[in-house]
Structures are given as structure tokens and as C-alpha cells.
Amino acid sequence: MIYSIAEYISKQKHIELLDVSEEKHEIHLRASDNGYESTLLVRLPKNFPRSLPVVFLTPPDQHGYLSHVNSRGEVCYTDGEGVDIKTDEPELVVEDAINDAIKTITESLSEHGHDGLLNEFEGYWYGSTVQGQKAVCFFEPGDEFRTFKVHVRQDRYPIAYVDYKHADALNARYAYLNLL
């Protein structure tokens, strides 16, 4: 089935097929829209077409930080509410997922998308911490993706964020004492 889907979507003029993996249920492609070019990986879940495909930017940071794209590159192209999946037309399901992901990426690359990134970050931040919870950050923010370590109290609230390169140099006690 994945080869017929890949063949179908490769007929779109804005899509260039790069690779297909039947074993991994993945389609790797390059897509362009409004002057932006993105390399995408489309992964079909085991219960496809009853579940939507997962679309990733590869590499995840090819456009920098984008709203609706997490650090692994997964593109949130739908909220899943009221989605009617045409299980008898899997090619159209994948085509719609790719086109929605491309639209999401293109909008995120626009000025409006940068506002969305700020709004989305705030939502993620407050969703992961108690509102008003303070934490110490032991590194300078930048434009590149970085991994960091979070020191937490026993009640699981974060108290310090440490650049992963320097995570061993600081311990939770040091972070906690600097918070006081």
C-alpha cells in the first residue's frame, strides 16, 4: 500500500519523492510552497488509515524554531477535532496530511507564524509548570535547538534549567540554593 500512496503523492508538482520504506512505513519527500522548501518524513501508524499520518520536518531545525513544530520535528497540522478520515482512500488521507503540514510550516515561516510561536511557547510553558512557578536558567538562550537538563524538587516542580553540556557541573542542591 505504501508504494501506491507514494506514487500517488509524487504526482503533485510541488512534491519530490526522495525515499520510501515499506519496513518502516515511511515516505521521505521534499515539498515546496510560496518559495519555501522543506524536507519531510511521513510516517504511517500501524493502524493507518484509521489514524492520521505523522509528519516530521527532517532535520527538525531546518527552518529554526517554528510554531506547531516540536523539537523532534513533528508538525502539528491538525488538532484532530472533527476529523473525518476517509479510510477507503488512504492516498487522499496522506495527501491531505502533507498539504496541511506544508500549509502549517509556510504559515509558521511568515510573520504571523512567529507570533504563533510566542503564543504556543507560553501555552507549553504554563502547561508544564505551575503558573507563576519560578526556575533558574543556567544558560543563555539562542537560535539553535539544544538539550537541557531540568532539576526538579521532590514535588516534581522544576527549579533549574541547565544546558546539557554543563549539566554535570551543577547539581540540584546548587540550583536550589541559588533559587533562594
Secondary structure, DSSP 8 states (H G I E B T S, - for coil): -HHHHHHHHTTSTTEEEEEEETTTTEEEEEEEETTEEEEEEEE--TTTTSS--EEEESSTTTTSS-TTB-TT-BB-----TT----TT-HHHHHHHHHHHHHHHHHHHHSHHHHHHHHHHHHHHHHHHS-TT---EE-S---SS---EEEEE-TTS-EEEEEEGGGGGG--HHHHHHHH-
